[in-house]
Amino acid sequence: MRKNKETWWKEAVVYQIYPRSFMDSNGDGIGDLQGIIHSLDYLADLGVDVIWLSPIYDSPNDDNGYDIRDYQRIMKEFGTMDDFDMLLEQAHQKGLKIMMDLVVNHTSDEHEWFVKSRQNTDNPYRDYYIWREGKKSGLEPNNWESCFSGSAWQYDETREMFYLHLFSKKQPDLNWENSRVRHAVYDMMRWWCDKGIDGFRMDVINMISKDEELPDGKNINGLFGDFSPYVMNGPKVHEFLREMHDEVLSHYDLMTVGETPNVTTEEAKKYAGEETNELNMIFQFEHVEFGGEIGKWTDKKIPLVELKRIMSKWQTELEGHAWNSLYWNNHDQPRAVSRFGDDRPQYREISAKMLATCLHFMKGTPYIYQGEELGMTNYPFSQIDQFKDIESINAYKEIVGNQRLEHDQMMSCLRFKSRDNARTPMQWSNNKQGGFTTGKPWLPVNPNKDEVNAEVEVNNPNSVYHYYKKIIQLRKKHSIIVYGDYELLEERHEQLFVYRRCLENEHLLVLCNFSDEVIKYKMPMQLEQYDVIITNNQRKVLESEMELQPYEAFVIKY
Ligand code: NOJ
């Protein structure tokens, strides 16, 4: 049996903060760095090791900070660099590490580099971005569709050329072919590392190398073509990442995770290989992108057999080669309990605990998205004008405007999958605005804040919060949770997710009922001696024939 090299970031649990929605200290309705500082004790008590901060840099906020105007300044709504320094210092004092979001596939169109680049074709920044002439007068250089709907090209009146933007037109793509761009990025990264940060989460990092021919993509909707084959895991991406590793990453003790849509396990072994000198791990997307009917849009749950197939494929194919990240949700995904569990009041808590069990006992580094540890749910959106997210708004306009879906159908998809579900404010208490702000929150607080909030849950030993805390403690206690091999059992079972972990002569059996039914189950083995190390339903003994309650989950060690 192969044992992985032991490292701190494999043993760690990461907590993602979306600063805009986490905690507002000054009543402007927008979360901020002082708010995070006030919440550090809460995170330390939960027991997480690393905080991943979604972007906190100066930004005009076309895409809530993923459009960066200045990589070395703090967004004014969030505070100042002094606040950041205080956050870093206080986090470190409490044993918490800070992982920054690195967004270098693109910048804001208001970044100084772009402002200069667009001026003319005769200045040092002219090739910092991807500029092309149109095909014929007025026609875009190719048919690519941007991730946020519409063409991925924007004509610039000053420079009289088109620039590429795979996201919004205020997010022009950097030209990674230009070594001055790459070295400017590395300098900026070193500047943050020298401040003492502990890692980077790298935004769409597998999209930085484009096929230089920029060929038309396969038509996807009668209007535009798919850029994926020419952009995702592009020709020089591994070369660039190895250069980044040599220039920056190898000089510091960092944790790195690449966001890599459309990645295969073969590619992942390069990005996150034990010996490849690129990144520590990546975020794969298969379980969160399954079943999209128009692009990512659907309102249907993934069937459990498919979920098991995908998760298990990543577990077994990376075994011994590369390290997995584990996540159910983040700031781009709906709430885990609404999507993979059951957010009806009678099942919300138990299914949130079941999901935690299922994920955290797999092999990889687990990520908790703010509020997941409370079992926060999707927001009951009923009108299109309640959404603030550029992706949701543009998709509605494009899909309903072109009559590809009716209004009601699209609303149902948005309710199920819009990114704004993750972005409603963190629910701290049952106070007005859930204790998030004394002002008017930038997105409304979920009306279930009276039952679902940190204050209530911290004071209730049976809460979802305490269950997460216990799971994190177990990870610190049993190295089999981190390093054991994974084996899926009951592959075809439509309600149960059952798997085993093994490390030397220790074993864990993880059993999760993903349904709202009582399931009769015959244990796969007879065990004389075992410990139930966690249960969401007070299970103490195992009978050889069991009746598993709706969303029941437990783990035994034998
Ligand atoms: C992925 C980020 O997670 C998402 O929030 C953002 O909109 C895009 N990349 C563009 O930066």
Boltz pocket constraint, residues with backbone or C-beta under 6 A from the ligand:
constraints:
  - pocket:
      binder: B
      contacts: [[A, 63], [A, 66], [A, 67], [A, 103], [A, 167], [A, 203], [A, 204], [A, 259], [A, 331], [A, 332]]
      max_distance: 6.0
